[in-house]
Amino acid sequence: MGLYLDVIAREYGGEVFDKYSMTNPDQKTILIEQAYEELKGICTKFQDESGATDMEVKTLLRELARVYEKDIDDNYDIDREV
């Protein structure tokens, strides 16, 4: 389960809307926008409370992105040459 869904599960009493393949693309867009705003808020709060520099926050986000890159590579083999 992705980071965003884990956060939602905790905030909403463990109820996760398990919508990996949503039928309504507008709903998916709205959820992506909400996730963006929430992650931006988390990063701002982290930076304010820890005194982290912009570069340290960017490094943290890159490390998180690498986790998902590996997951995508393992599950979908997107780097395979044709």
PLY file of the C-alpha trace (Angstrom):
ply
format ascii 1.0
element vertex 82
property float x
property float y
property float z
element edge 81
property int vertex1
property int vertex2
end_header
0.00 0.00 0.00
1.41 3.39 -0.96
2.44 6.11 1.46
-0.59 8.25 0.67
-3.02 5.39 1.29
-1.26 4.59 4.56
-1.70 8.19 5.70
-5.36 8.16 4.67
-5.89 4.88 6.54
-4.52 6.35 9.75
-6.42 9.62 9.42
-9.75 7.99 8.62
-9.79 5.17 11.15
-8.25 2.49 8.96
-10.77 2.79 6.14
-8.80 2.87 2.92
-10.51 3.50 -0.35
-8.80 0.83 -2.37
-9.07 2.47 -5.78
-6.01 1.36 -7.70
-8.04 1.30 -10.91
-10.55 4.10 -10.61
-13.36 4.26 -13.08
-13.66 8.05 -12.84
-10.48 9.81 -14.05
-11.68 13.07 -12.48
-11.76 11.38 -9.06
-8.19 10.18 -9.57
-7.09 13.68 -10.55
-8.72 15.12 -7.44
-6.99 12.54 -5.23
-3.63 13.26 -6.87
-4.12 16.99 -6.27
-5.07 16.33 -2.64
-2.04 14.08 -2.16
0.19 16.78 -3.65
-1.15 19.43 -1.28
-0.85 17.12 1.73
2.71 16.09 0.87
3.65 19.72 0.32
2.24 20.53 3.77
4.13 17.63 5.34
7.38 18.82 3.77
6.80 22.40 4.90
6.03 21.28 8.45
9.10 19.00 8.47
11.29 21.85 7.26
9.88 24.32 9.79
10.23 21.91 12.72
13.62 20.44 11.82
15.37 23.41 10.28
16.10 21.32 7.18
17.32 23.20 4.12
15.52 23.14 0.78
18.22 20.79 -0.50
17.68 18.37 2.40
13.95 18.27 1.70
14.62 17.69 -2.02
17.04 14.89 -1.13
14.41 13.27 1.08
11.84 13.46 -1.72
14.32 11.99 -4.22
14.98 9.09 -1.86
11.23 8.46 -1.58
10.88 8.64 -5.36
13.63 6.03 -5.74
11.60 3.63 -3.58
8.70 3.94 -6.00
10.95 3.78 -9.08
12.23 0.41 -7.91
8.69 -0.75 -7.20
7.59 0.29 -10.69
10.63 -1.37 -12.28
10.04 -4.61 -10.36
6.32 -4.75 -11.08
6.13 -3.46 -14.63
9.62 -3.86 -16.03
9.42 -0.43 -17.67
13.18 -0.24 -18.28
13.25 -3.37 -20.43
14.50 -2.62 -23.92
12.32 -3.80 -26.76
0 1
1 2
2 3
3 4
4 5
5 6
6 7
7 8
8 9
9 10
10 11
11 12
12 13
13 14
14 15
15 16
16 17
17 18
18 19
19 20
20 21
21 22
22 23
23 24
24 25
25 26
26 27
27 28
28 29
29 30
30 31
31 32
32 33
33 34
34 35
35 36
36 37
37 38
38 39
39 40
40 41
41 42
42 43
43 44
44 45
45 46
46 47
47 48
48 49
49 50
50 51
51 52
52 53
53 54
54 55
55 56
56 57
57 58
58 59
59 60
60 61
61 62
62 63
63 64
64 65
65 66
66 67
67 68
68 69
69 70
70 71
71 72
72 73
73 74
74 75
75 76
76 77
77 78
78 79
79 80
80 81
